[in-house]
């Protein structure tokens, strides 16, 4: 288990140091802002949908390593998914990071590399960092005009 945890930490560190999809998207069809006041993370998530599928996803903003890595990996995973599949992925991710540490998170296998974030459930204050991008993506998918707050 320790080797797996080390691998997960490497994946998160890699995405936090070299975030993927960190860019503006002027032609986004969906977008939203998110803010984690506790940590100071601020993100803007962009999604471009065509023919019922997410064809592109990106983000901009400032955040801690967990927040940045989560946004980076999320935007990678969203491509090619329908909005309903994105909602489902959001639910699986949320379960993985909020399931009590004494229990096995459901749907962990379906998350693939995103399962790396299940370790944050051992640090409740970090859960908001990991979920900020996901809550913001959910607001973008729902076309909400209200900024997302993790408070």
Secondary structure in CASP SS format (residue, H / E / C, confidence):
PFRMAT SS
TARGET T0000
AUTHOR 0000-0000-0000
METHOD secondary structure of the structure
MODEL  1
X C 1.00
X H 1.00
X H 1.00
X H 1.00
X H 1.00
X H 1.00
X H 1.00
X H 1.00
X H 1.00
X H 1.00
X H 1.00
X H 1.00
X H 1.00
X H 1.00
X H 1.00
X H 1.00
X H 1.00
X C 1.00
X C 1.00
X C 1.00
X C 1.00
X E 1.00
X C 1.00
X C 1.00
X C 1.00
X C 1.00
X C 1.00
X C 1.00
X C 1.00
X E 1.00
X E 1.00
X E 1.00
X E 1.00
X E 1.00
X E 1.00
X E 1.00
X C 1.00
X C 1.00
X C 1.00
X C 1.00
X E 1.00
X E 1.00
X E 1.00
X E 1.00
X E 1.00
X E 1.00
X E 1.00
X E 1.00
X E 1.00
X E 1.00
X C 1.00
X C 1.00
X E 1.00
X E 1.00
X E 1.00
X E 1.00
X E 1.00
X E 1.00
X E 1.00
X E 1.00
X E 1.00
X E 1.00
X C 1.00
X C 1.00
X H 1.00
X H 1.00
X H 1.00
X H 1.00
X H 1.00
X H 1.00
X H 1.00
X H 1.00
X H 1.00
X H 1.00
X H 1.00
X H 1.00
X H 1.00
X H 1.00
X C 1.00
X C 1.00
X C 1.00
X E 1.00
X H 1.00
X H 1.00
X H 1.00
X H 1.00
X H 1.00
X H 1.00
X H 1.00
X H 1.00
X H 1.00
X H 1.00
X H 1.00
X H 1.00
X H 1.00
X H 1.00
X H 1.00
X H 1.00
X C 1.00
X C 1.00
X C 1.00
X C 1.00
X C 1.00
X C 1.00
X C 1.00
X C 1.00
X C 1.00
X H 1.00
X H 1.00
X H 1.00
X H 1.00
X H 1.00
X H 1.00
X H 1.00
X H 1.00
X H 1.00
X H 1.00
X H 1.00
X H 1.00
X H 1.00
X H 1.00
X H 1.00
X C 1.00
X H 1.00
X H 1.00
X H 1.00
X H 1.00
X H 1.00
X H 1.00
X H 1.00
X H 1.00
X H 1.00
X H 1.00
X H 1.00
X H 1.00
X H 1.00
X H 1.00
X H 1.00
X H 1.00
X H 1.00
X H 1.00
X C 1.00
X C 1.00
X C 1.00
X C 1.00
X C 1.00
X C 1.00
X E 1.00
X E 1.00
X C 1.00
X C 1.00
END
